[in-house]
Amino acid sequence: MADLTEFELIARAFMRPVPTGMTGGGDDCALFAVPPGMQLATSTDLLLEGRHFFSDVDAQALGHKTLAVNLSDLAAMGARPLACLLGLGLPRIDMPWVDRFAEGFYALADRHACPLVGGDTTRSLHDITLSVTVFGIVDPAKVLRRDAARAGDDIWVSGQLGAADVACRMLAGTLAMDAEVLAQTRVALERPEPRIALGLALAGLAHAAIDVSDGLLQDLGHVLKASGVGAQIDEALLPLHPALAGLSEEVVRQAALAGGDLYELCFTADPADAIAVTQAARAAGALVTRIGRIAADPGLRVFDRSGAPLRAPPVGFDHFR
């Protein structure tokens, strides 16, 4: 397999027909139209071996996650997936690995009607480098933005918190290994589910939204800064993953409030729409939990289970911190 050329690799693993009305995979650019009245939403993410994923991760799971983290950005805007591009840097051609990667990537792409319409491959000097750019369409009158939170809004989060962070720290050796806990949490780290259906259901209903990739408090902080508001979070309301039940308070707090790789949605909505929010989430097959409220005064305050303010809430992920 090492004698395969770049173009043979592309042809074998990543050349599939694209939907009618699109062109891609055979020209210098992909071509597709945006429906009248809609806007194009686009986002890109870079994943590096040793930084974003462990070297021994299952290739199929990595293919899934490579696209999932980008689809999550579309979900946070209330956008519907349209197409994607893949950049792939490999130190060598391992065709069984590439086939499994493509299998995971295409399975998620097919599920969300997000065809791969182009990209690039290259030989890297050392580790695997992955980059995906996604395109989506969104109604500009219903788009979810970071700068639209309003004082008095409820703050909601989808799914359960903490599992991905615990799995990541156990695999990295910075948290004591517990095989049973790892077995329950690893899927959250390696196979996150982008909340596309929820984002679409919340479009026009929620005010502001963001996907949680670098920690709940840090990402919510981006919303607060863009909207010029503050927030109060009640730790007792956080929807924790059941596997965290036996861990220390410090570990759980770090995982829930600052743990990354979550890819759930954090959003705000009028309290009068609480029933509509829960109904929309149920229809989208998602669990949502109200965890606090937007305040007029700037600042992010977290109250522990006794109602006392946390003096030093944990800090989220920063590549250069």
N, C-alpha and C positions, 0 to 999 in steps of 0.2 A: 504493500500500500504506500510505502514511502516514495515510490516513483510516480505517483499521481501528480499531475500538474494542478495549478490553482483552478484552471477552468474545468478540468475533469472533476475536481472536488465539488465545485459549484453545480455542475450538471448532475452529478450523482445524488447530492443531498438537498440542494436548495432551488432546483428548477421545477416549479409546479405551475400549472395553468392559473391565471388570475381571472377574476370575474369579468363577465362581459361589460364593456365600457371602460375597462382599464387596460393599460399596456405596461409591462414591466418584465425585468429579467432578461431582456434581449437588446435593449437600447441603452444609451448613455443616461437617460432619465426615465423614470416612471411617469405615466400620464394618467390622471383621473380627474373627474369633475366634482365640484361641490354643488349640492342641490341649491336652487334659488332660495334666498332668504336665510341661508345658514352661513355660519362662519367656520373657518378651518381652525382646529385646535391642534397644536403639535408640541411634542416634548421629547427629550432625549436623555438617556442615562448611560453611564459608563460603569462597567463591572470589571474589576481586576482580580485575578487570582491572588489569594493571600490577603487581600484587603476586603473584598466583598463576598468571597466564597472560599471554602477550604478546598485544597487540592484533591481530596479524596471524595468530594461530593459526587453523587450519582449523576451521570451526564444527562439523563432524561429529566431529572429534577432541576438541573441547572438550565436546561433549555426552557422549561416551564417558567422558572423565576426570571430569566433574562427578559422575557416578554412581559411577565406579570407586573414587574415594578414600573414599567412604562404605562401599561394599561391603567394602573392605579392612578397615575396623573390625570388621565382622561376622565376617570370616574370622579375625581375631586372637582372637575369643572362641569360635571353633568353632560359630558360629551359622549357621543356614540362612536366606537372605533370604525375607521375607514380603511386603513392600510398601514404597513410598517416597513422599515428598512433594517437590515442587520449588518453590522460590521463585526468581523471575526478575525482575530489574530491568534495563530496557533504556532507553537514552537516546532511542531512536526505534524504530519498527517497520520492520525490514528482513526481509520475509517469506521471501525465498530463504535468508537467513542462519538464520532461525528454523527453517525446514524442515530444513536440514542439521543444525542442532543437535539437533532432535527425532529425526532419523534415527539419529544416533550414540547418543543417550540411550536410545531405545527398543530399539536393537539389543542393547545390553548388558543392559538390563532384561529383555528376552525371554529372553536366553541364561541368565540366572540366576533366572528365574521370580520377578521382583521388580516387579510391576505398579505403575505410577504411579497413585495413588488420590486425589490432590488437591495443593493448593499455593496459590500466589498469584503474581500478576504486577503490576508497577507500573512507572511511568516514573521512571527515575533522572535526576538532574540532569546527570551527566557520563558515567561509564563503566558497563560491564556488571557487575552483581552477581548472583552465583549462590549458592543455598543448597539443600542437599538434606538431608532427614532420612530415614534408613532404619530399617526395623523388621525384626527377625529373630526366630527361635525357637531356643531352645537347651535341651538337657537339663541341669538344674542340677547333676546328678551328674558331668557331663563337661565343664562349661564351662571354658575356658581363661582364666586371670586373671593379672594382673601380680604378685600377691603370693604365688605358689605355687612360685617357684624354690627349689631345695634345694641345699645344699652338696654338691658332688660331681657335680651334673648336668652333662651336656654342653650346650654352647651351639651352636645351629644357626641357619643363615640360609638362606632359599630364594632361588633365582634367582642373578643376577649383580649385582655392585655397581659403582657409579660412573658408569654411562652417563647417567642423567638429570641428574646434577650437571654433568657435562662439557658436555652439550648446553645446559643452562640458562645456564651461564657464558659459553659461546661466543655465544649469542644475545643475552645482556645486554652483551657487550663487555668482560667482565672477564677473559676468557681468549682468547688469540690464536685467530682463526678458522682452522679447518682443514675445508674443505668435505667431505672424505672422512670424517673422524671424525664430523662433525656428521650426515652422512647415515646413519651406522651407529648413532648414539646418540639421535637426535631422537625416534624412536618410543617409546623408554623414558620420555621426558619427557612426551610428549603422549598416549600411549595405554597407560598402565600396566594390567596385568592383575591384578585382585583375586584373591587365592589362596583363593577360597571352597572349592574341592574339597579343597585341602590342609588348611585349617582344620577342615573336617568330618572328614577322615581322622585328624587329630591329636587330636581331642576324646577325652578319656579315656586318651590315650597320653602326650602331652606334659604337662608340669607348668605352666609359665608361658609366655605368648606376648604379643607386641606387634607391631603393624605399623610398619614403618620409614618414617616420613614426614618426620622432621626430622633424620635422621642416625643411623647405626647406634649409635655410642657414646652419643649423647644419649638415644635411645629405650631402649636396653638399660639405661641408667642409671635410667630410671623403674622398670624391673623390679627392679633391685637395691635401690633405695630402698624399694619396696613390700614386698619380700621380706626385707629386713634382711640381705642377703648382699653379697658382692663377686664379682669375676670377673677372669679372665685371658684375654686375647685374643691369638692368635698371628697376626700380620700375614701370615705366609707361607701361612696356610691360607685366606685370604680369596678367594672366588670372583670374580675381576675380569672385567668385560666385556672381550672380546678387543680392542675398539677402543681401549682404554687402553694397549695394549702399547708404543706409541711415545712416550708422554707422560712428563714428568719425574716423579721419585719424589715430589716435593712435591705435584704436581697429583694424582697417583694416590692418594696417602695421604689428601688432603683429600676427594677424591671418594668413596673407599671407606669411610672411617671417619666422615665428617661430612656427606656429600652427602645432601640431602633428595629429596623427590619419588620415593622408591624404591617404596614400597608392596609390599615383600616382607615375609615374616614372619620375625621373630627369636623363637626359642623354646628352651626348655630341656627336657631329658628325661633319665631315668636311663640311664647308660652301658650297662646290661644290655639296654636296649631299642633299641640302635642299629640292629640289623638290622630290627626292626619299624618303626622310623622311616623307614628308607630304602625299605622295601617299601610303606609307606603313601604316601610321597611319590611313588614310581613309579606306584602305582595312581591317584594324583591327577594325574598328568602333570606333576609338578614336580621340579625339581632342588633338592636340599638338601645343605648342606655343614656339617660340624662345624668350628667356628672357635675353640673355647675351652672353658673350664670354669668353673662356678660355685664360688666359694671361700667359706669360712665367714667370713673376715675382711672387713670392709667395704672398699670401694675398687675402682676399675676400673683394671687394669693392662694395658697393651698392649706386647707384645714385638715388636721389628722382625725382619726376616728373618735377622739375625745372632744373634738371641736376646737382644739387649740391650733393656732397658725404654725406652720412649719417654718423654722428660722432659716434653714438652708436646704431648700428642695434640691433634689438631684439634677444634674446638668445632662442634657442630651448629647448626641454624637456630633463631633466636628472633625473632619479629616485632618485638620492642621492644628488641633488643640493638643 
